[in-house]
Amino acid sequence: MRDHRRNGGTAERRYALPLLALLPFLFSCELTEVTIPEGEPRVIVQAVLSARRTDQFVVVERSLTGVTGGSTPNSVPPDEPRLPIAGAVVILTHRGPSSCTPASDTLNPRSSGSGIYETSGFCPLTPGDRVDLRVVTPEGDVVTGSTTVPGARTVSVRLAADSATGEGDLLQLDLQRDTIRIAVDPILARALQVEVRWREEPDSLVVYLVTDSLGIALPADLYNPFAGDSGKPVFEVGREYTLGVAVTDTNYYDFVRSRSDPFTGRGFLNRLEGGIGVFGSVETYRYYLRVVR
């Protein structure tokens, strides 16, 4: 019988010798300190047009390090960004193909020192419309972008025994039986965004998903994997929920699926010229769910 222990010992020595030979080189390496240069503040512009609304808005601010902006405790809007740029000229221009009069709209600041610019009379948008954005800051920075409005020919929301026949329908959701199946027939849409919120508390977001498949299935007994050990399902019996189904353009999809390294700025998919941020568009369809069991 072969002595496995002796053979094993030989193998151990065979691998140990090269490692011992490398030790002087490993300990001779010196760690050097690398200084990341301080970034220059940049203009951040954020605007997502809602296809069926006329009260659009644009947020204009300045970054802290040249990469990312500051944060506020509450959402922007209604709160102001941390470093708002006041006094900018913000123009939306409708390029067709649908008709629009007038084609250009200069947005007004919410207040004298605000970085939020809004309009209450921009053209109703239809799928396929192109809209350009131009922002000129008091310091002379120019930021431009363009979006093509997406849409959907049809939106399908189905349960096992109930289906939406039109937007705004209320569906009866059974946790023990149902799967929420959503599909759209897109018009120039790049992605599908799904949000579920408590109907009586719209700020309470319980499901948020973005996918480029333009179709998704959600089991009614879905559990949130990030909820720790609570063991509670996302949907609760007796509650009503608002189901938002939105189709998005490429600009918005790239914005939500990318992340920026806070020191180098790498990883962020930016479609603006002259600044960073997003200028995109979505079209949203809303339905309601009542959990019956």
C-alpha positions in Angstrom: 0.0 0.0 0.0 1.3 3.4 -0.9 2.1 5.8 1.9 -0.3 8.7 1.2 1.0 10.8 4.1 4.6 10.7 2.6 3.4 11.6 -0.8 1.2 14.4 0.6 4.2 15.8 2.5 6.2 15.8 -0.7 3.4 17.7 -2.5 3.2 20.2 0.4 7.0 20.9 0.2 6.8 21.2 -3.6 4.2 24.1 -3.3 5.8 25.6 -0.2 9.2 26.3 -1.8 8.0 28.7 -4.5 5.9 30.6 -2.0 9.0 30.9 0.3 11.0 32.2 -2.6 8.4 35.0 -3.2 8.4 36.3 0.3 11.4 38.7 -0.1 9.6 40.3 -3.1 6.3 40.6 -1.3 7.8 42.3 1.7 9.9 44.6 -0.5 6.8 46.2 -2.1 6.0 49.7 -0.9 2.5 51.1 -0.6 2.2 54.5 -2.1 -0.4 57.1 -1.3 -2.5 58.3 -4.3 -4.2 61.7 -4.1 -7.4 62.0 -6.0 -7.6 65.5 -7.5 -10.4 67.7 -6.3 -13.2 67.8 -8.9 -14.5 71.1 -10.3 -18.2 71.9 -9.5 -20.4 71.0 -12.4 -23.9 71.9 -13.4 -26.5 69.1 -12.7 -29.8 69.2 -14.6 -32.6 66.8 -13.9 -35.9 66.6 -15.7 -38.2 63.8 -16.6 -41.2 64.8 -18.8 -44.5 63.2 -18.1 -46.1 62.5 -21.5 -49.7 63.4 -20.5 -49.0 66.4 -18.3 -48.5 70.0 -19.2 -47.0 71.1 -15.8 -43.4 70.0 -16.4 -40.4 71.0 -14.3 -36.6 71.1 -14.4 -34.2 71.0 -11.5 -30.9 72.9 -11.9 -28.2 72.7 -9.3 -24.4 72.6 -8.8 -22.4 69.6 -7.7 -20.2 69.6 -4.6 -17.2 67.9 -6.0 -17.7 67.8 -9.7 -19.3 64.4 -9.6 -22.4 64.3 -7.3 -24.7 66.9 -5.8 -25.8 67.3 -2.3 -28.8 65.7 -0.6 -31.7 67.0 1.2 -33.9 65.2 3.8 -36.9 65.4 1.6 -37.6 64.9 -2.1 -36.8 67.5 -4.7 -39.3 69.0 -5.5 -41.0 70.1 -3.3 -37.8 70.8 -1.4 -35.0 72.7 -3.1 -31.7 71.0 -4.1 -28.8 71.6 -1.7 -26.9 73.9 -4.1 -29.6 75.4 -6.4 -28.7 77.5 -9.4 -31.0 80.5 -9.5 -31.3 82.9 -12.4 -30.8 80.3 -15.2 -32.6 80.4 -18.5 -34.4 77.1 -19.0 -36.1 76.4 -22.4 -38.1 73.4 -23.6 -38.5 73.2 -27.4 -41.1 70.9 -29.0 -39.6 69.4 -32.3 -42.7 67.5 -33.4 -43.9 65.5 -35.3 -47.2 66.5 -33.5 -48.3 70.1 -33.6 -47.5 72.5 -30.8 -48.1 76.3 -30.5 -45.9 77.9 -29.3 -43.1 75.4 -29.9 -40.8 76.8 -27.2 -41.5 77.5 -23.6 -39.2 79.4 -21.2 -39.7 78.0 -17.7 -40.2 80.2 -14.7 -38.3 79.7 -11.3 -40.5 78.6 -8.5 -39.2 81.6 -6.5 -36.4 84.2 -6.8 -33.7 81.9 -5.4 -35.1 78.6 -6.6 -33.3 75.9 -8.6 -36.6 74.5 -9.7 -38.0 75.8 -12.9 -41.6 74.9 -14.0 -44.2 75.5 -16.7 -47.9 75.1 -16.5 -48.6 75.5 -20.2 -46.3 73.3 -22.2 -47.8 71.3 -25.1 -49.5 68.0 -24.4 -47.0 65.3 -25.7 -47.7 62.3 -27.8 -45.5 59.2 -28.3 -42.8 59.9 -30.9 -42.5 63.6 -30.1 -39.0 65.0 -29.7 -38.3 67.7 -27.1 -35.1 69.6 -26.6 -33.8 71.2 -23.4 -31.4 74.1 -23.1 -30.2 75.5 -19.8 -27.9 78.6 -19.6 -26.7 79.5 -16.1 -25.8 83.0 -15.0 -22.1 82.0 -15.1 -22.4 81.1 -18.8 -22.6 77.3 -18.5 -24.7 75.7 -21.3 -26.4 72.3 -20.8 -28.4 70.7 -23.6 -30.3 67.4 -24.0 -33.0 65.8 -26.1 -35.6 63.1 -25.4 -38.1 61.2 -27.6 -41.4 60.6 -25.8 -42.3 56.9 -25.4 -45.8 55.4 -25.2 -47.8 52.1 -25.3 -50.4 50.9 -27.8 -51.8 48.6 -25.1 -51.1 47.9 -21.4 -52.2 44.5 -20.0 -52.6 43.9 -16.3 -53.9 40.4 -15.5 -54.6 38.3 -12.4 -55.8 34.7 -12.3 -59.5 35.6 -12.3 -59.5 39.4 -12.9 -58.0 41.7 -15.6 -58.0 45.4 -16.2 -60.2 46.5 -19.0 -59.0 50.1 -18.9 -56.7 52.5 -17.0 -58.0 53.2 -13.4 -59.6 49.8 -12.9 -59.7 48.2 -9.5 -58.5 44.6 -9.4 -59.2 42.1 -6.6 -55.9 40.5 -5.5 -55.8 37.1 -3.8 -52.5 36.4 -2.1 -53.0 32.7 -2.2 -53.8 32.4 -5.9 -52.7 35.4 -8.0 -49.7 36.5 -9.9 -49.8 40.1 -11.3 -48.8 39.8 -15.0 -48.0 43.1 -16.7 -47.1 43.6 -20.4 -47.0 46.5 -22.7 -47.0 46.9 -26.5 -44.5 49.7 -26.7 -44.1 52.8 -28.9 -40.4 53.9 -28.9 -40.1 52.7 -25.3 -36.8 51.4 -23.9 -37.9 50.1 -20.5 -40.8 49.3 -18.1 -41.0 50.8 -14.6 -43.4 49.4 -12.0 -44.3 51.1 -8.8 -46.7 49.9 -6.1 -47.7 52.3 -3.3 -50.3 52.3 -0.5 -53.3 54.1 -2.0 -54.0 56.0 1.2 -50.4 57.0 1.7 -48.8 57.7 -1.7 -45.4 58.2 -0.3 -45.2 54.6 1.0 -43.5 52.8 -1.8 -43.7 49.0 -1.5 -42.5 47.7 -4.9 -40.1 49.4 -7.3 -38.8 47.6 -10.4 -37.3 48.6 -13.7 -36.8 46.1 -16.5 -36.0 46.3 -20.2 -38.1 43.3 -21.0 -41.3 45.4 -21.2 -43.1 42.6 -19.3 -43.0 41.3 -15.7 -44.8 38.8 -13.4 -45.1 39.5 -9.7 -46.4 36.8 -7.3 -49.0 38.2 -5.0 -47.3 36.6 -2.0 -44.0 38.4 -2.8 -41.7 39.0 0.1 -39.2 41.8 0.3 -35.7 40.3 0.6 -34.4 43.5 2.2 -36.9 43.6 5.0 -34.7 41.7 7.5 -36.4 39.0 9.5 -39.8 40.6 9.5 -41.2 37.8 7.4 -44.1 40.0 6.1 -45.3 39.9 2.5 -45.3 43.1 0.4 -49.0 43.0 0.0 -51.3 43.1 3.1 -54.9 41.8 3.3 -57.4 44.6 3.5 -55.2 47.2 2.0 -55.6 49.0 -1.4 -52.6 49.9 -3.6 -51.9 52.1 -6.5 -50.1 50.2 -9.3 -48.1 52.5 -11.6 -47.0 51.1 -14.9 -44.6 53.4 -16.9 -42.8 53.1 -20.2 -39.6 55.1 -20.3 -37.1 56.4 -22.9 -33.5 55.4 -23.1 -32.2 58.5 -21.2 -34.3 57.8 -18.1 -33.5 54.0 -18.2 -29.8 54.7 -18.4 -30.1 57.2 -15.5 -31.9 54.8 -13.1 -29.7 51.7 -14.0 -26.3 53.4 -13.6 -24.4 54.5 -10.6 -21.6 57.1 -10.2 -18.4 56.5 -8.3 -18.4 59.4 -5.8 -14.7 60.2 -6.5 -14.2 59.6 -10.2 -17.7 59.8 -11.6 -17.2 56.6 -13.6 -20.1 54.3 -14.1 -22.7 57.0 -14.7 -24.4 57.0 -18.1 -24.8 60.6 -18.9 -26.8 61.8 -22.0 -26.4 65.6 -21.4 -24.0 67.9 -23.1 -22.3 70.5 -21.0 -23.4 69.0 -17.6 -24.5 65.9 -15.9 -27.9 64.5 -14.9 -30.9 63.3 -16.9 -33.4 64.7 -19.4 -35.8 61.9 -20.2 -39.5 61.1 -20.6 -42.0 58.6 -19.4 -45.7 57.8 -19.9 -47.5 56.4 -16.8 -50.7 54.3 -16.5 -52.3 53.7 -13.1 -54.4 50.9 -11.8 -55.6 49.9 -8.3 -55.3 46.7 -6.3 -57.5 45.6 -3.3 -56.1 42.6 -1.4 -59.1 40.4 -0.5 -57.3 37.4 0.9 
